[in-house]
């Protein structure tokens, strides 16, 4: 699936305020409401990132973001953030197994 980099409107060198926005139909097909979190394997990042999805904003009709400081650090360290206004990068997100996903730097 294709996901879009997301920012809350504030640039922070710490990585805070960044995440990945999931399409609603992809979320509903691939994510399980029984999961408390997902595990992201970010390409070229040294360790898995655990992201809470047990919150109403993720399951609501508009937000659907996976938000975690480490995602911001990863985007920044790979030159994907900050991005030009209204041009966030698109990334590939592959469902590996259960609640584990792999994120690749470029969408193919």
Secondary structure, DSSP 8 states (H G I E B T S, - for coil): -EEEEEE-S---TT-TTEEEE--HHHHHHH--TT-SEEEEEETT-SS-EEEE--SHHHHSSS--EEE-HHHHHHHHHTT--S--TT---EEEEEEEETTEEEEESS--
